[in-house]
């Protein structure tokens, strides 16, 4: 079995959850050796979290690594371990390993336990409300979700959860709780945006909170036992499926999350090794990177950022929370329902409701809008890809040398983007593309077609009249509109350079769209299907940008000829 492994330079290594591995063959132009991994092996058939030293991380470069499976792992490898408190209720086999969640925000039909408690009855018992015309149903390619048994009018309350049902992690100011093992673990979680996507501190706090509450006698057990057994997010992809993504920005983010899980596992073991059983937050169960990965995936794919309790000054504090039953509603950019919060009478606490925004037809899914997200975030956090996602984009790095090459390809005789003048440098600094703390990531696609900072930079670098440029504000320079702010010639040149960058980005993908379409018609795993769909959508984004810019150039050329 062979995997292509891309080593992440920034996080110091790559991490994949793989079958038990005996040896790894690493091959680079300057290194070839066989490394014995026996010392990091788990018991036969158990997943291994393998971390490898950094090598190189250059656009388009990678290493081939061939793995030799341990003989006892050839016949079966375990499903990723669920919450350890539920270990008595789950089994692992090759079949369950392959049974990944379908393309949805919810789950595969395989739940954490074989016969979980009735979730609707639990919500009713705890004082909540579920519309009698709602049910949990298999929605085909969208997996499990909430559907209507018959027509429901617009404005109807669909689901109501009182404030004690949502699962959240709340820090306490009480000395005993502040010094508890769980509080110490929470303190080790990185701040917002350290892990890209929905996995900020609130999300990961909820993940360890979910681990803590995953016992049969827990108040939240009826909810947790209904969670899916497996998740199709990329941290659980094989090395081959990571290779199939063909998109380094996402691979980097997956590596970053996996590296965090490995390091956090060490923190957990260090903090818990001296904790008495009666004070152990997870009931004495071992918590490893695999179970933490499951919990993180459960939370990232289901948590909503809502208002917490109303503070004494009247402000509402935002908090991440898991919303039982509500989180089984699937996503759409054209939702038929929305989440609202209401303050409970005589209390500062907030209840959570789902209300029908439109009339809902019989047998229709209840759909919520998860947000205007790119496919990177949808795949990374939810485990699905949206075709023709209007908010999807492709990341590029702003680089003067790359722009020089694109300028030559676009027909410029002697581009000098890599050596801007002093006044041009000042504007590039204002655009935060140059100088200390510069953010050089720019996007193609999305709602704005092209990144406004990239467009402004090209316009400025192509201009020679300092006074005209400095008389324009940054918003004008960053906006793609019918008017060319620095003249038609500069505008056409700027758009041609961006098209050349699009060509470079397309050439980076090893496969063509027709090849991807052919692969998707075959009998492939869910994770490979997701990877191929993801990269194909990225290519379609680039082609759409090229089409729109070419159309704009055609219009400008006609205006120039007419003038």
C-alpha positions as CSV (number, residue, x, y, z in Angstrom):
1,X,0.0,0.0,0.0
2,X,1.5,3.4,-1.0
3,X,0.7,6.9,0.2
4,X,1.9,10.2,-1.1
5,X,2.7,12.3,2.0
6,X,3.1,16.1,1.9
7,X,5.2,17.3,4.8
8,X,4.1,20.5,6.5
9,X,6.9,22.9,7.1
10,X,5.2,25.3,9.5
11,X,3.8,22.8,12.0
12,X,6.9,20.6,12.0
13,X,5.4,17.4,10.6
14,X,2.5,15.6,9.2
15,X,0.0,13.5,11.0
16,X,-2.4,10.9,9.5
17,X,-4.4,8.3,11.4
18,X,-3.4,5.2,9.6
19,X,-3.6,1.4,9.9
20,X,-0.9,-0.2,12.0
21,X,2.4,0.5,10.3
22,X,5.6,-1.5,10.5
23,X,7.9,0.3,8.2
24,X,7.9,3.5,6.2
25,X,10.0,4.0,3.1
26,X,10.8,7.7,2.7
27,X,12.1,8.9,-0.7
28,X,13.4,12.3,-1.6
29,X,16.0,13.4,-4.2
30,X,18.5,13.6,-1.3
31,X,17.4,11.0,1.2
32,X,16.2,7.3,1.0
33,X,16.0,5.2,4.1
34,X,13.8,2.6,5.8
35,X,12.6,3.6,9.2
36,X,11.4,1.1,11.8
37,X,8.2,2.4,13.5
38,X,7.8,-0.6,15.8
39,X,8.5,1.6,18.9
40,X,5.4,3.8,18.1
41,X,3.1,1.0,17.1
42,X,-0.1,0.4,19.0
43,X,-1.5,-3.1,19.5
44,X,-2.3,-5.0,16.2
45,X,-5.3,-3.6,14.4
46,X,-5.3,-0.3,16.3
47,X,-4.9,3.0,14.5
48,X,-1.5,4.7,14.7
49,X,-1.0,8.5,14.8
50,X,2.2,8.9,12.8
51,X,4.2,12.1,12.9
52,X,7.1,12.7,10.6
53,X,9.8,15.3,10.6
54,X,9.5,18.2,8.2
55,X,11.2,18.0,4.8
56,X,9.9,20.5,2.2
57,X,6.7,22.3,1.5
58,X,7.1,24.0,-1.9
59,X,4.2,24.5,-4.3
60,X,3.9,21.3,-6.3
61,X,6.6,19.3,-4.5
62,X,6.0,16.3,-2.3
63,X,7.5,13.0,-1.3
64,X,6.4,9.4,-2.0
65,X,6.3,7.3,1.1
66,X,5.5,3.6,0.8
67,X,4.2,2.0,3.9
68,X,4.5,-1.7,4.9
69,X,1.5,-2.7,7.0
70,X,2.1,-4.9,10.0
71,X,1.0,-8.5,9.0
72,X,-1.7,-8.6,11.8
73,X,-3.1,-5.3,10.5
74,X,-3.6,-6.6,6.9
75,X,-6.9,-8.4,7.7
76,X,-8.6,-5.6,9.7
77,X,-8.0,-2.2,11.0
78,X,-10.0,-0.5,13.7
79,X,-12.5,2.2,13.3
80,X,-11.3,5.4,14.8
81,X,-11.9,5.0,18.5
82,X,-15.0,6.9,19.7
83,X,-15.4,8.4,23.1
84,X,-13.8,5.9,25.4
85,X,-16.8,5.9,27.8
86,X,-18.7,4.3,25.0
87,X,-16.2,1.7,24.1
88,X,-18.4,-1.1,25.4
89,X,-21.1,-0.1,22.9
90,X,-18.9,0.0,19.8
91,X,-17.1,-2.5,17.6
92,X,-14.4,-2.1,15.0
93,X,-14.0,-3.9,11.7
94,X,-12.9,-3.3,8.2
95,X,-16.6,-2.9,7.2
96,X,-17.3,-0.2,9.9
97,X,-14.0,1.5,9.0
98,X,-15.1,1.9,5.4
99,X,-18.6,3.0,6.3
100,X,-18.0,6.7,6.4
101,X,-20.5,9.5,6.8
102,X,-22.3,10.5,3.6
103,X,-22.0,14.0,2.1
104,X,-23.8,15.8,4.8
105,X,-23.5,17.9,7.9
106,X,-25.1,15.3,10.1
107,X,-24.1,11.7,10.1
108,X,-24.1,8.3,8.5
109,X,-26.8,6.0,9.7
110,X,-24.3,4.3,11.9
111,X,-24.5,5.9,15.4
112,X,-22.3,5.7,18.4
113,X,-24.4,3.0,19.9
114,X,-26.5,0.3,18.2
115,X,-29.8,1.3,19.8
116,X,-29.6,4.9,21.1
117,X,-32.3,6.5,23.2
118,X,-35.1,8.3,21.4
119,X,-33.8,11.9,21.0
120,X,-37.2,13.5,20.4
121,X,-38.6,11.9,23.6
122,X,-35.6,13.1,25.6
123,X,-36.1,16.7,24.3
124,X,-39.8,16.5,25.2
125,X,-39.1,15.1,28.7
126,X,-36.7,17.9,29.4
127,X,-39.3,20.6,28.6
128,X,-38.4,21.2,25.0
129,X,-40.5,21.1,21.9
130,X,-40.3,19.2,18.6
131,X,-43.0,19.8,16.0
132,X,-45.2,16.7,15.7
133,X,-44.7,16.8,12.0
134,X,-40.9,16.4,12.2
135,X,-38.9,13.2,12.0
136,X,-35.4,12.0,11.7
137,X,-35.0,10.4,8.2
138,X,-32.3,9.2,5.9
139,X,-32.2,11.9,3.2
140,X,-30.3,9.9,0.6
141,X,-27.0,11.4,-0.4
142,X,-27.4,13.9,2.5
143,X,-27.4,11.2,5.1
144,X,-29.6,11.5,8.3
145,X,-31.5,14.8,8.7
146,X,-34.7,16.3,10.0
147,X,-37.7,16.1,7.6
148,X,-41.3,17.1,7.6
149,X,-44.0,14.4,7.6
150,X,-46.5,16.8,6.1
151,X,-46.8,20.5,5.2
152,X,-45.8,23.0,7.8
153,X,-46.7,26.8,7.5
154,X,-44.1,29.6,7.5
155,X,-43.5,31.1,10.9
156,X,-44.2,27.8,12.8
157,X,-42.0,26.9,15.7
158,X,-40.2,23.7,14.7
159,X,-37.9,23.0,17.6
160,X,-37.4,24.6,21.0
161,X,-34.6,23.8,23.5
162,X,-34.7,25.3,27.0
163,X,-31.4,26.7,28.2
164,X,-30.3,23.6,30.1
165,X,-30.4,21.2,27.0
166,X,-27.6,22.8,24.8
167,X,-24.2,21.3,25.6
168,X,-21.6,23.9,26.3
169,X,-18.3,24.3,28.2
170,X,-18.6,26.9,30.9
171,X,-15.7,28.1,33.0
172,X,-16.4,28.6,36.7
173,X,-14.9,31.1,39.1
174,X,-15.2,28.7,42.0
175,X,-11.8,27.8,43.4
176,X,-12.4,24.0,43.3
177,X,-13.7,24.0,39.8
178,X,-11.1,26.6,38.6
179,X,-8.3,24.3,39.6
180,X,-10.0,21.1,38.3
181,X,-8.3,18.9,35.8
182,X,-10.9,19.8,33.2
183,X,-10.2,23.5,33.7
184,X,-6.5,22.9,33.4
185,X,-7.0,21.1,30.1
186,X,-9.2,23.9,28.8
187,X,-6.3,26.3,29.6
188,X,-4.1,24.4,27.2
189,X,-6.4,25.0,24.3
190,X,-5.1,27.6,21.8
191,X,-7.0,30.9,21.3
192,X,-9.4,31.8,18.5
193,X,-8.0,31.4,15.0
194,X,-4.9,29.4,16.1
195,X,-6.6,26.5,14.5
196,X,-8.2,27.6,11.2
197,X,-11.9,27.3,10.7
198,X,-14.6,26.5,13.3
199,X,-12.0,24.9,15.6
200,X,-11.3,27.8,17.9
201,X,-11.1,27.7,21.7
202,X,-14.8,27.5,22.2
203,X,-15.1,24.6,19.8
204,X,-12.3,22.6,21.5
205,X,-13.6,23.4,25.0
206,X,-16.8,21.8,23.9
207,X,-14.9,18.8,22.6
208,X,-13.3,18.0,25.9
209,X,-16.7,18.8,27.5
210,X,-18.3,16.2,25.2
211,X,-15.6,13.7,26.3
212,X,-16.4,14.4,29.9
213,X,-20.1,13.9,29.5
214,X,-19.9,10.7,27.4
215,X,-21.0,8.3,30.1
216,X,-24.2,6.2,30.1
217,X,-25.5,8.0,33.2
218,X,-24.7,11.5,31.9
219,X,-27.6,13.9,31.4
220,X,-26.5,14.3,27.8
221,X,-26.1,10.6,27.0
222,X,-29.3,10.4,24.9
223,X,-27.8,13.1,22.7
224,X,-24.2,11.8,22.6
225,X,-25.2,8.2,21.9
226,X,-27.0,9.5,18.8
227,X,-23.9,11.0,17.4
228,X,-22.3,9.4,14.3
229,X,-19.8,6.6,14.8
230,X,-17.5,8.1,12.1
231,X,-16.8,11.4,10.5
232,X,-15.6,12.1,7.0
233,X,-13.5,15.2,7.8
234,X,-10.0,15.2,6.4
235,X,-8.1,14.5,9.7
236,X,-9.3,10.9,9.2
237,X,-8.3,10.7,5.6
238,X,-5.6,8.2,4.6
239,X,-2.4,9.5,3.1
240,X,-3.6,8.6,-0.4
241,X,-6.8,10.6,0.1
242,X,-4.7,13.6,1.4
243,X,-2.7,13.4,-1.8
244,X,-6.0,13.4,-3.8
245,X,-6.9,16.8,-2.4
246,X,-4.2,18.3,-4.5
247,X,-4.6,21.6,-2.6
248,X,-1.8,22.6,-0.3
249,X,-3.6,25.2,1.8
250,X,-6.1,22.6,3.0
251,X,-3.4,20.0,3.6
252,X,-1.6,22.5,5.7
253,X,-4.6,23.1,7.9
254,X,-5.3,19.4,8.3
255,X,-1.7,18.9,9.3
256,X,-2.0,21.8,11.8
257,X,-5.0,20.2,13.5
258,X,-3.5,16.8,13.6
259,X,-0.3,18.2,15.1
260,X,-2.4,19.9,17.7
261,X,-4.1,16.6,18.6
262,X,-0.8,14.8,19.1
263,X,0.5,17.6,21.3
264,X,-2.8,17.9,23.2
265,X,-2.8,14.1,23.9
266,X,0.5,14.6,25.7
267,X,-0.9,17.5,27.7
268,X,-4.0,15.4,28.7
269,X,-1.8,12.5,29.8
270,X,0.5,14.8,31.8
271,X,-2.3,16.5,33.6
272,X,-4.4,13.4,34.3
273,X,-1.6,11.0,35.4
274,X,-1.8,12.2,39.0
275,X,-5.6,12.7,39.2
276,X,-7.5,10.4,41.5
277,X,-10.2,8.3,39.9
278,X,-13.0,10.1,41.7
279,X,-11.8,13.4,40.3
280,X,-10.9,12.1,36.8
281,X,-13.0,14.1,34.3
282,X,-13.3,11.1,31.9
283,X,-14.2,8.5,34.5
284,X,-10.7,7.0,34.4
285,X,-10.9,6.3,30.6
286,X,-7.8,6.8,28.5
287,X,-8.1,9.8,26.2
288,X,-5.9,9.7,23.2
289,X,-5.5,11.7,20.0
290,X,-7.9,9.5,18.1
291,X,-10.7,10.0,20.6
292,X,-9.9,13.7,20.8
293,X,-10.1,13.8,17.0
294,X,-13.5,12.2,17.1
295,X,-14.7,14.7,19.7
296,X,-13.2,17.7,17.8
297,X,-15.0,16.5,14.6
298,X,-18.3,16.0,16.4
299,X,-18.1,19.6,17.7
300,X,-16.7,21.3,14.6
301,X,-19.4,19.8,12.5
302,X,-22.3,20.5,14.9
303,X,-21.5,23.5,17.2
304,X,-23.3,26.8,16.7
305,X,-22.0,30.1,18.0
306,X,-24.9,31.7,19.8
307,X,-25.6,34.2,22.6
308,X,-25.0,32.8,26.1
309,X,-26.5,34.3,29.2
310,X,-27.3,38.0,29.4
311,X,-24.7,39.7,31.4
312,X,-25.4,42.3,34.2
313,X,-24.8,45.2,31.8
314,X,-27.4,43.8,29.4
315,X,-24.9,42.6,26.9
316,X,-25.0,39.0,25.6
317,X,-21.9,36.8,25.6
318,X,-21.3,34.6,22.6
319,X,-20.6,31.0,23.3
320,X,-20.3,27.8,21.2
321,X,-22.8,25.2,22.0
322,X,-24.1,21.8,20.7
323,X,-27.9,21.9,20.0
324,X,-29.4,18.4,20.3
325,X,-31.7,17.5,17.4
326,X,-31.3,21.0,15.9
327,X,-27.8,20.0,14.7
328,X,-29.3,17.3,12.6
329,X,-30.8,19.9,10.2
330,X,-28.7,20.0,7.1
331,X,-27.2,23.0,5.3
332,X,-28.4,25.1,2.4
333,X,-27.7,28.6,1.1
334,X,-31.4,28.7,0.5
335,X,-32.7,27.6,3.9
336,X,-36.3,27.1,4.9
337,X,-35.7,27.6,8.6
338,X,-33.6,29.7,10.9
339,X,-32.3,29.7,14.5
340,X,-33.6,32.3,16.9
341,X,-33.0,32.9,20.6
342,X,-35.4,34.1,23.2
343,X,-34.8,35.1,26.8
344,X,-36.6,32.9,29.2
345,X,-39.2,34.6,31.4
346,X,-37.8,35.8,34.7
347,X,-34.3,34.6,33.9
348,X,-31.2,35.7,32.1
349,X,-31.0,32.4,30.3
350,X,-31.7,32.0,26.6
351,X,-33.8,29.3,25.0
352,X,-33.0,28.3,21.4
353,X,-35.6,27.9,18.7
354,X,-35.8,26.8,15.0
355,X,-38.6,28.6,13.1
356,X,-39.8,27.9,9.6
357,X,-38.9,30.8,7.3
358,X,-41.0,29.5,4.4
359,X,-43.8,27.1,4.0
360,X,-42.3,23.6,4.2
361,X,-43.7,20.9,1.9
362,X,-44.4,17.3,2.9
363,X,-41.3,15.1,3.0
364,X,-39.0,18.2,2.7
365,X,-35.7,18.4,4.7
366,X,-35.4,21.2,7.3
367,X,-32.5,23.3,6.1
368,X,-30.4,25.8,8.0
369,X,-27.7,28.1,6.5
370,X,-24.4,27.3,8.2
371,X,-22.8,30.5,6.9
372,X,-21.2,31.9,3.8
373,X,-18.2,29.5,3.9
374,X,-15.7,28.2,1.4
375,X,-15.5,24.5,0.5
376,X,-12.3,24.5,2.6
377,X,-14.2,25.1,5.7
378,X,-17.2,22.9,4.7
379,X,-14.8,20.0,4.2
380,X,-12.5,20.7,7.1
381,X,-15.3,21.2,9.7
382,X,-18.3,19.4,8.3
383,X,-17.0,16.8,6.0
384,X,-18.9,17.7,2.7
385,X,-18.3,19.8,-0.4
386,X,-20.8,22.2,-2.0
387,X,-21.0,22.1,-5.8
388,X,-20.9,25.6,-7.4
389,X,-20.4,27.2,-4.0
390,X,-20.6,30.9,-4.6
391,X,-18.3,31.6,-1.7
392,X,-15.6,29.2,-2.6
393,X,-12.2,30.5,-3.6
394,X,-8.6,29.5,-4.4
395,X,-5.7,30.8,-2.3
396,X,-2.6,32.3,-3.8
397,X,0.4,33.9,-2.3
398,X,1.2,37.5,-3.3
399,X,4.8,37.3,-4.6
400,X,6.6,39.9,-6.8
401,X,8.6,37.3,-8.7
402,X,5.5,35.2,-9.5
403,X,3.8,38.4,-10.7
404,X,6.8,39.2,-13.0
405,X,6.4,35.7,-14.5
406,X,2.7,36.2,-15.0
407,X,3.3,39.6,-16.5
408,X,5.6,38.1,-19.1
409,X,3.0,35.5,-19.9
410,X,0.4,38.2,-20.2
411,X,2.5,40.0,-22.8
412,X,4.3,42.7,-20.8
413,X,7.8,43.4,-22.1
414,X,9.6,44.2,-18.8
415,X,7.4,43.8,-15.7
416,X,9.0,45.1,-12.5
417,X,6.5,43.9,-9.8
418,X,9.3,42.5,-7.7
419,X,11.0,45.9,-7.4
420,X,8.3,48.5,-6.8
421,X,9.2,52.2,-6.4
422,X,9.0,53.9,-3.0
423,X,5.6,55.3,-3.4
424,X,4.3,52.0,-4.7
425,X,5.7,50.3,-1.7
426,X,3.9,52.7,0.6
427,X,0.6,51.8,-1.0
428,X,1.4,48.0,-0.9
429,X,2.0,48.5,2.9
430,X,-1.4,50.1,3.2
431,X,-2.8,47.1,1.5
432,X,-1.0,44.9,4.0
433,X,0.8,43.1,1.2
434,X,4.2,44.4,2.2
435,X,6.0,45.2,5.5
436,X,6.0,43.7,9.0
437,X,2.9,41.6,9.7
438,X,1.9,41.6,6.0
439,X,-0.8,39.1,5.0
440,X,0.3,37.8,1.6
441,X,-2.6,35.4,1.1
442,X,-4.9,36.5,-1.7
443,X,-7.9,34.8,-3.2
444,X,-9.4,34.1,-6.6
445,X,-13.1,33.5,-6.7
446,X,-15.7,34.1,-4.1
447,X,-18.4,36.8,-4.1
448,X,-15.9,39.4,-5.2
449,X,-14.4,37.4,-8.2
450,X,-10.9,38.5,-7.3
451,X,-9.2,39.7,-4.1
452,X,-9.5,43.5,-4.0
453,X,-6.0,43.8,-2.5
454,X,-4.5,41.9,-5.4
455,X,-6.4,44.0,-8.0
456,X,-5.3,47.2,-6.3
457,X,-1.7,46.1,-6.1
458,X,-1.6,45.3,-9.8
459,X,-3.2,48.6,-10.8
460,X,-0.7,50.5,-8.7
461,X,2.3,48.6,-9.9
462,X,1.3,49.1,-13.5
463,X,0.8,52.8,-13.1
464,X,3.5,55.4,-13.6
465,X,1.6,58.5,-12.6
466,X,2.1,58.8,-8.8
467,X,-0.3,61.8,-8.4
468,X,-3.3,60.1,-10.1
469,X,-2.9,57.0,-8.0
470,X,-2.5,58.9,-4.8
471,X,-5.7,60.9,-5.5
472,X,-7.7,57.6,-5.4
473,X,-8.8,56.0,-2.1
474,X,-8.0,52.3,-1.4
475,X,-11.6,51.2,-1.8
476,X,-11.7,52.5,-5.4
477,X,-8.4,50.8,-6.2
478,X,-9.7,47.5,-4.7
479,X,-13.1,47.5,-6.5
480,X,-13.7,45.6,-9.7
481,X,-16.4,47.8,-11.4
482,X,-17.5,49.0,-14.8
483,X,-15.2,51.9,-14.5
484,X,-11.4,51.5,-14.9
485,X,-10.0,53.9,-12.2
486,X,-6.5,54.2,-13.8
487,X,-7.5,53.9,-17.4
488,X,-8.5,51.1,-19.8
489,X,-4.9,50.0,-20.7
490,X,-3.8,49.5,-17.1
491,X,-7.1,47.7,-16.4
492,X,-6.7,45.3,-19.3
493,X,-3.1,44.5,-18.3
494,X,-4.0,43.9,-14.7
495,X,-6.8,41.5,-15.6
496,X,-4.6,39.7,-18.1
497,X,-2.0,39.1,-15.4
498,X,-4.7,37.7,-13.1
499,X,-5.7,35.3,-15.9
500,X,-2.1,34.3,-16.2
501,X,-2.1,33.6,-12.5
502,X,-5.2,31.5,-12.9
503,X,-3.4,29.4,-15.6
504,X,-0.5,28.9,-13.2
505,X,-2.9,27.8,-10.5
506,X,-4.6,25.4,-12.8
507,X,-1.4,23.9,-14.0
508,X,-0.5,23.1,-10.4
509,X,-3.2,20.4,-10.3
510,X,-1.9,17.0,-11.5
511,X,-5.3,16.0,-12.9
512,X,-7.8,17.6,-15.3
513,X,-11.5,18.1,-14.7
514,X,-12.4,15.4,-17.2
515,X,-10.2,13.0,-15.3
516,X,-11.8,13.9,-12.0
517,X,-15.3,13.4,-13.5
518,X,-14.2,9.9,-14.7
519,X,-12.8,9.0,-11.3
520,X,-16.1,10.1,-9.6
521,X,-18.0,7.6,-11.8
522,X,-16.0,4.7,-10.4
523,X,-16.5,2.7,-7.3
524,X,-14.4,4.8,-4.8
525,X,-14.4,5.4,-1.1
526,X,-16.3,8.3,0.4
527,X,-13.1,10.0,1.5
528,X,-11.7,9.8,-2.0
529,X,-14.9,11.0,-3.5
530,X,-14.8,14.0,-1.2
531,X,-11.1,14.7,-2.1
532,X,-11.8,14.5,-5.9
533,X,-15.0,16.6,-5.6
534,X,-13.1,19.2,-3.6
535,X,-10.2,19.6,-6.1
536,X,-12.6,19.6,-9.0
537,X,-14.6,22.5,-7.5
538,X,-11.4,24.4,-7.0
539,X,-10.6,24.1,-10.7
540,X,-14.1,25.2,-11.6
541,X,-13.6,28.3,-9.5
542,X,-10.5,29.2,-11.4
543,X,-12.1,28.6,-14.7
544,X,-15.1,30.8,-13.7
545,X,-12.7,33.6,-12.7
546,X,-11.0,33.4,-16.1
547,X,-14.3,33.4,-17.9
548,X,-15.5,36.5,-16.0
549,X,-12.3,38.4,-16.4
550,X,-12.1,37.5,-20.1
551,X,-15.6,38.9,-20.6
552,X,-14.6,42.1,-18.8
553,X,-11.4,42.4,-21.0
554,X,-13.6,42.0,-24.1
555,X,-15.9,44.8,-23.0
556,X,-12.9,47.1,-22.2
557,X,-11.2,46.4,-25.5
558,X,-14.4,47.4,-27.4
559,X,-14.5,50.7,-25.3
560,X,-10.8,51.3,-26.1
561,X,-11.4,50.7,-29.8
562,X,-14.4,53.0,-29.8
563,X,-12.4,55.8,-28.1
